[in-house]
Amino acid sequence: MSNVYVYEQGAMLKYKENRLIINYSENDFKSIPIENIDNIVIFGAIQVSKCLFIQKI
């Protein structure tokens, strides 16, 4: 299990098909399986979709 640190201003966190999607720009993103994540640590102006809160990560 691991922690995910997001610090790039303007990034957006989403939940899709049991994965955390981190969108940095239209064509630049990371995808991480939810079961591999213990915590998400956010620094600055990062958008978070409501679905992540519902999943109780």
HELIX and SHEET records of a PDB file:
HELIX    1   1 ILE A   34  ASN A   36  5                                   3    
HELIX    2   2 LYS A   50  GLN A   55  1                                   6    
SHEET    1   A 2 SER A   2  VAL A   6  0                                        
SHEET    2   A 2 ILE A  37  ILE A  42  1                                        
SHEET    1   B 4 ASP A  28  PRO A  33  0                                        
SHEET    2   B 4 ARG A  19  SER A  25 -1                                        
SHEET    3   B 4 MET A  12  LYS A  16 -1                                        
SHEET    4   B 4 GLN A  47  VAL A  48  1                                        
END                                                                             
